[in-house]
Amino acid sequence: MKKMVAILIAASLLLAICVPAMAAEEAAAGNDVVYRTVETAETDPGYYAELAAAEAWNFKQIRNYPTLYTEDSWSDYLAAAANVLGYDPENMTDDQKAELVRVKEAREALVQVIPFMDGLNGEVMYIWGDDMPVTTPEEELVFNNETYDDDDFRPFLIPYLVEDQSEAKGIMLVTSGGGNNWRSNPVEAYAVAPAFVNVGYNVFVLQRRVAPYNNDDIVMDMQRAIRFIKFHEEEWGLGGTDIIGSAGFSGSGGNLHTMLEKFYGDITPDQFDTDYVCDDIDAVNSDIDIAIFIYSGHPFENLENPNMPHTFIAIGADDDFGYDGSIDLFKQLRDKEDERFKDVNPELHIFSKNGHGFGAGELGTSSELWIPTADLYIQKVMGKNEIILTGNAPEEFVLQQQVTHNFNNQDVPVMVYTTADHGKYYYSYFMMGDPQIVYGKLIGDMPVEPDYDSSGGYVAIYGDHLNIWNLVDPSAWEPRQDAAE
């Protein structure tokens, strides 16, 4: 079977995949996409059966390319081809034959606007080389009109990029739901990717394998996509490379769960498919910084991953599929006594009047805000949204340094100031939605109870005036920057 897969993949790399004798592939005029066409004469009794098979193959490809064509021509084509997989080629009515001709005409009217394959400038970025790992038994790899893809499908990424890479906040891999049987791309990928771009992220939509491939094969596509992006990020000139996240919806959230539990870090595909030969991309660490589970959460059972990412979870209050599991996952990740989760900082959102499948957000409900909310979460937990108060200490405080103090399980950056003779201290930080100021005297280089505490005395009650000072490095004092300016 491995030999068969390798041959299929190598052939498709040349965009010349073998087809039945009844159909030939050719690039449509004005673009570089390969379609199947019928050479048999229209008067031939077998013409419509051949055309039905060819256009079914074409439809399975074209629906995967949301930004390759003009929006209008792509939408018109999808509407025309809505029934193409349901035809019985041997028993077609005259109405179905006429409809099939309209499908062919809509395909021929597609207007391509970017190259099919041209790195970040194109539509398709295949993630595997001449081979890909396959653990599904060969006898189970049966493809037909009822399977989402044909046997020559190869997983790929579609890039959605911010205009100015210097302003990119991070990189997000987006995979749609559909269980392991199909890809529910329109709501959970093609709508979500632009929304993440709008808040500042480079996005790659993964068109992963689905049934008849098993779960391990599908999840290896997700792991490979992470590695593929990391491997090429410098070559591509991507910004935001210090934050790598993955967002999974419904079934693909389950795939993300498996990736974190089974396919992470330095784990390689050859550990599961012994015939697979790893390449340079497989040597890249596949850990991520952010995991986003959208209506798909459930607790981990066999987790050994030592580098669990920060985790954002969202579920609809009316979702019967993943509601309890999402809450249980949040509770599990919130357990700071479990060393695996001490740096995870989970966040859970439950949206009223939302069921399963709200995608980028259900219009008219608060789930419309989940992507901007996730952005704030990502930037906060990755230390990008820290509010550091500087420049408000009296002029006598001429030395400064920044420390991070944990207030009630929340890490907060604190600016610490002192006088030239180290006779006084002054703390400035942002907490509970407001600027906070604490100052007092130092005796024997140790702070005494504050003379002033804007929190109303809580700093002294909990001994935080001492705890903050204990974080100070005596060798790290710097001249006060705002005073120097």
BELZIZI-V310521 format. One record per residue. RES is the residue in one letter. OMEGA is omega in whole degrees, -180 to 180 (none if undefined). D_LAST is the distance of its C-alpha to the last C-alpha in Angstrom with 1 decimal. Layout:
res={RES & RES}
omega={OMEGA & OMEGA}
d_last={D_LAST & D_LAST}
This chain:
res={M & K & K & M & V & A & I & L & I & A & A & S & L & L & L & A & I & C & V & P & A & M & A & A & E & E & A & A & A & G & N & D & V & V & Y & R & T & V & E & T & A & E & T & D & P & G & Y & Y & A & E & L & A & A & A & E & A & W & N & F & K & Q & I & R & N & Y & P & T & L & Y & T & E & D & S & W & S & D & Y & L & A & A & A & A & N & V & L & G & Y & D & P & E & N & M & T & D & D & Q & K & A & E & L & V & R & V & K & E & A & R & E & A & L & V & Q & V & I & P & F & M & D & G & L & N & G & E & V & M & Y & I & W & G & D & D & M & P & V & T & T & P & E & E & E & L & V & F & N & N & E & T & Y & D & D & D & D & F & R & P & F & L & I & P & Y & L & V & E & D & Q & S & E & A & K & G & I & M & L & V & T & S & G & G & G & N & N & W & R & S & N & P & V & E & A & Y & A & V & A & P & A & F & V & N & V & G & Y & N & V & F & V & L & Q & R & R & V & A & P & Y & N & N & D & D & I & V & M & D & M & Q & R & A & I & R & F & I & K & F & H & E & E & E & W & G & L & G & G & T & D & I & I & G & S & A & G & F & S & G & S & G & G & N & L & H & T & M & L & E & K & F & Y & G & D & I & T & P & D & Q & F & D & T & D & Y & V & C & D & D & I & D & A & V & N & S & D & I & D & I & A & I & F & I & Y & S & G & H & P & F & E & N & L & E & N & P & N & M & P & H & T & F & I & A & I & G & A & D & D & D & F & G & Y & D & G & S & I & D & L & F & K & Q & L & R & D & K & E & D & E & R & F & K & D & V & N & P & E & L & H & I & F & S & K & N & G & H & G & F & G & A & G & E & L & G & T & S & S & E & L & W & I & P & T & A & D & L & Y & I & Q & K & V & M & G & K & N & E & I & I & L & T & G & N & A & P & E & E & F & V & L & Q & Q & Q & V & T & H & N & F & N & N & Q & D & V & P & V & M & V & Y & T & T & A & D & H & G & K & Y & Y & Y & S & Y & F & M & M & G & D & P & Q & I & V & Y & G & K & L & I & G & D & M & P & V & E & P & D & Y & D & S & S & G & G & Y & V & A & I & Y & G & D & H & L & N & I & W & N & L & V & D & P & S & A & W & E & P & R & Q & D & A & A & E}
omega={-180 & 179 & 179 & -180 & -180 & -180 & 180 & -177 & 179 & 179 & -178 & 175 & 179 & -178 & -180 & -178 & -179 & -179 & 177 & -177 & -176 & -177 & 176 & 179 & 176 & 177 & 178 & -178 & 175 & 176 & -176 & 178 & 179 & 176 & 171 & 178 & -176 & 180 & 180 & -180 & -178 & -180 & -179 & -179 & -178 & -174 & -173 & 175 & 178 & -180 & 179 & 180 & -179 & -177 & 173 & 177 & -180 & -178 & -179 & 178 & -170 & -179 & 178 & -171 & -172 & -177 & -179 & -175 & 171 & -176 & -178 & -177 & 178 & 179 & 178 & 180 & -179 & 178 & -179 & -173 & -173 & -175 & -168 & -180 & -178 & -179 & 167 & -172 & -177 & -177 & -178 & 176 & 178 & 178 & 179 & 178 & 179 & 178 & 180 & 176 & 178 & 175 & 179 & -179 & 178 & 176 & -179 & 180 & 178 & -180 & -179 & -175 & 176 & 178 & 178 & 179 & 178 & 179 & -179 & -180 & -177 & -178 & -168 & 176 & -179 & -172 & 179 & 178 & -178 & -178 & 172 & -177 & 178 & 177 & 177 & 178 & -175 & -177 & 179 & -179 & -180 & -176 & 177 & -179 & -180 & 176 & -174 & -180 & 172 & -173 & -179 & 180 & 175 & -176 & -179 & 177 & 171 & -177 & 170 & -169 & 172 & -174 & -178 & -176 & 178 & -179 & -179 & -178 & -176 & 179 & -177 & 171 & -178 & 176 & -177 & 179 & -175 & -174 & 172 & -174 & 179 & 178 & -179 & -171 & -172 & -178 & -169 & 175 & -175 & 175 & -176 & -176 & 178 & -180 & 176 & 176 & -178 & 178 & 167 & -176 & 165 & -175 & 172 & 176 & 180 & 169 & -174 & 172 & 172 & -177 & 19 & 176 & -179 & -174 & -180 & 179 & -180 & -177 & 176 & 173 & 180 & 179 & -179 & 179 & 177 & 180 & -179 & 179 & -180 & -178 & -173 & -169 & -180 & 178 & -179 & -178 & -178 & 170 & 177 & -175 & 179 & 176 & 177 & -179 & 176 & 180 & 179 & -178 & 175 & -177 & 180 & 169 & 174 & 175 & 178 & 177 & 180 & 179 & -179 & -177 & -170 & -175 & -176 & 172 & -176 & 177 & -173 & -175 & -177 & 175 & -178 & 174 & -173 & 177 & -178 & 179 & -177 & 176 & -177 & -179 & -180 & 179 & -179 & 177 & -175 & 176 & 178 & -180 & -174 & 171 & -180 & 179 & 179 & -173 & -176 & -170 & 166 & -174 & 175 & -179 & -175 & -172 & 174 & -179 & -178 & -176 & -179 & -178 & 168 & -169 & 178 & -175 & 176 & -177 & 174 & -179 & -178 & -178 & -179 & -175 & -171 & -174 & -177 & -179 & 179 & 178 & 180 & 177 & 178 & -180 & 180 & -177 & -178 & -177 & -177 & 177 & 176 & -175 & -179 & -171 & -174 & -179 & -173 & 180 & -176 & 175 & -178 & 175 & 176 & -173 & 178 & 178 & 176 & 174 & -179 & 172 & -180 & 171 & 180 & 179 & 178 & -178 & 178 & 177 & -177 & 177 & 173 & -174 & -173 & -179 & 173 & 178 & 177 & 177 & 178 & 179 & -178 & -177 & -180 & -175 & 177 & 174 & -178 & -176 & 179 & 177 & -178 & -178 & 179 & 171 & -178 & 178 & 176 & -173 & -178 & 179 & -169 & 180 & -178 & 165 & -179 & 174 & 176 & -178 & 180 & 175 & 175 & 178 & 176 & 178 & -175 & 174 & -178 & 171 & -180 & 179 & 172 & 179 & -178 & -179 & -179 & 179 & -178 & 174 & -180 & 179 & 178 & -179 & -178 & -178 & 179 & 176 & -176 & 171 & 179 & 180 & 177 & 174 & -179 & -175 & 171 & 177 & -175 & -179 & 174 & -178 & 172 & -178 & -173 & 169 & -180 & 178 & -175 & 179 & 178 & 175 & -177 & -180 & 179 & -179 & -177 & 178 & -177 & 176 & 176 & -177 & 179 & -178 & 179 & 178 & -177 & 175 & -177 & -179 & -173 & 179 & 178 & 174 & -180 & -170 & -177 & 177 & 180 & 180 & none}
d_last={69.5 & 66.5 & 68.2 & 68.7 & 65.1 & 63.9 & 66.3 & 65.1 & 61.5 & 62.0 & 64.1 & 61.6 & 58.9 & 61.0 & 61.4 & 65.1 & 66.2 & 69.9 & 71.5 & 75.0 & 77.6 & 77.6 & 74.0 & 72.1 & 68.3 & 66.9 & 63.5 & 63.6 & 63.4 & 59.9 & 58.2 & 58.2 & 59.1 & 62.3 & 64.8 & 68.3 & 71.0 & 74.8 & 77.1 & 80.3 & 82.0 & 81.4 & 85.2 & 85.3 & 86.1 & 83.2 & 80.6 & 79.0 & 78.9 & 77.0 & 74.7 & 73.9 & 73.0 & 70.9 & 69.0 & 68.4 & 66.7 & 64.7 & 63.5 & 62.3 & 60.1 & 58.9 & 57.7 & 55.2 & 53.4 & 51.5 & 49.2 & 51.7 & 53.5 & 52.9 & 52.6 & 55.7 & 57.9 & 56.9 & 57.5 & 60.8 & 61.9 & 61.0 & 63.0 & 65.9 & 66.0 & 65.7 & 69.3 & 69.6 & 69.5 & 72.3 & 75.0 & 78.2 & 78.7 & 82.4 & 83.0 & 81.0 & 82.1 & 82.1 & 79.2 & 77.2 & 78.0 & 76.8 & 73.6 & 73.1 & 73.5 & 70.8 & 68.5 & 69.2 & 68.5 & 65.2 & 64.2 & 65.2 & 63.1 & 59.8 & 57.1 & 54.9 & 51.4 & 49.8 & 51.4 & 53.1 & 51.5 & 48.5 & 45.8 & 42.9 & 44.5 & 47.8 & 49.3 & 50.6 & 49.1 & 51.8 & 50.4 & 53.4 & 54.9 & 58.6 & 59.3 & 58.0 & 58.9 & 61.7 & 63.1 & 65.1 & 68.8 & 70.2 & 73.0 & 70.4 & 68.6 & 70.8 & 69.3 & 70.8 & 70.0 & 69.1 & 66.3 & 63.0 & 62.8 & 65.4 & 65.9 & 63.9 & 60.6 & 57.6 & 54.3 & 51.4 & 47.9 & 46.9 & 43.3 & 41.2 & 37.7 & 34.5 & 34.0 & 30.6 & 30.6 & 26.9 & 26.8 & 29.7 & 29.1 & 32.1 & 35.8 & 38.7 & 42.4 & 44.6 & 48.3 & 50.7 & 53.4 & 57.1 & 58.0 & 59.1 & 61.5 & 59.4 & 55.9 & 55.1 & 52.6 & 52.6 & 51.1 & 49.3 & 47.9 & 48.2 & 46.6 & 44.1 & 42.6 & 41.3 & 40.0 & 37.8 & 36.7 & 35.7 & 33.2 & 31.8 & 34.1 & 36.2 & 39.7 & 42.9 & 46.1 & 48.7 & 52.3 & 53.7 & 57.3 & 59.4 & 63.0 & 65.3 & 62.6 & 62.0 & 58.8 & 57.8 & 58.0 & 55.9 & 53.2 & 53.1 & 52.2 & 49.1 & 48.1 & 48.7 & 46.6 & 43.6 & 44.3 & 44.9 & 41.5 & 39.7 & 41.8 & 41.0 & 37.4 & 35.9 & 38.8 & 38.4 & 34.6 & 34.1 & 30.7 & 30.3 & 32.4 & 30.6 & 32.5 & 36.3 & 38.3 & 41.9 & 43.4 & 47.1 & 49.4 & 52.7 & 54.6 & 51.7 & 49.8 & 52.7 & 52.2 & 48.5 & 49.9 & 52.2 & 49.6 & 47.4 & 50.6 & 52.4 & 50.6 & 47.1 & 45.1 & 47.4 & 50.6 & 52.4 & 55.2 & 57.8 & 57.9 & 59.7 & 61.3 & 62.6 & 63.6 & 60.1 & 58.4 & 54.6 & 52.4 & 48.8 & 47.4 & 49.2 & 47.3 & 44.0 & 43.0 & 43.7 & 41.6 & 39.5 & 36.4 & 37.7 & 41.2 & 42.2 & 45.7 & 47.0 & 50.3 & 51.2 & 50.2 & 52.4 & 51.8 & 51.8 & 54.9 & 54.7 & 51.0 & 50.0 & 46.8 & 44.2 & 41.2 & 41.8 & 39.2 & 37.5 & 40.2 & 40.3 & 43.7 & 45.1 & 48.7 & 50.7 & 52.4 & 55.7 & 55.5 & 58.5 & 57.7 & 54.4 & 53.6 & 54.6 & 53.5 & 49.9 & 49.7 & 51.3 & 48.8 & 45.9 & 47.5 & 48.0 & 44.5 & 43.1 & 44.9 & 42.2 & 45.0 & 46.0 & 43.9 & 44.3 & 42.3 & 39.6 & 36.8 & 38.5 & 37.0 & 39.7 & 39.6 & 42.8 & 43.4 & 46.9 & 47.5 & 50.2 & 52.8 & 52.1 & 54.5 & 54.5 & 53.0 & 50.3 & 48.4 & 45.2 & 46.0 & 48.9 & 48.5 & 48.4 & 47.5 & 44.3 & 44.7 & 43.3 & 39.9 & 40.4 & 38.6 & 35.4 & 35.7 & 36.2 & 33.1 & 31.1 & 33.0 & 32.3 & 28.6 & 28.4 & 30.7 & 29.1 & 25.7 & 24.3 & 24.1 & 22.3 & 20.4 & 17.5 & 16.1 & 12.6 & 10.5 & 13.8 & 14.5 & 14.9 & 12.6 & 15.3 & 14.6 & 12.3 & 13.7 & 14.1 & 16.3 & 18.1 & 21.9 & 24.5 & 27.1 & 30.4 & 31.2 & 34.8 & 35.0 & 31.6 & 28.8 & 25.5 & 22.0 & 20.7 & 17.2 & 18.2 & 16.4 & 17.9 & 17.8 & 18.0 & 21.7 & 22.1 & 23.9 & 22.5 & 21.5 & 19.7 & 20.4 & 19.0 & 20.9 & 22.9 & 26.7 & 29.9 & 28.2 & 25.8 & 22.5 & 23.6 & 22.2 & 23.9 & 23.3 & 25.5 & 26.5 & 26.8 & 30.2 & 31.0 & 27.9 & 29.3 & 28.3 & 30.9 & 31.7 & 28.7 & 28.5 & 27.2 & 27.8 & 27.2 & 29.8 & 32.5 & 33.1 & 33.5 & 30.9 & 33.1 & 36.3 & 35.5 & 33.7 & 30.5 & 28.4 & 30.2 & 30.2 & 26.5 & 25.9 & 28.6 & 26.5 & 23.7 & 23.8 & 23.5 & 22.5 & 19.7 & 17.1 & 13.5 & 10.6 & 9.0 & 6.4 & 5.1 & 5.4 & 3.8 & 0.0}
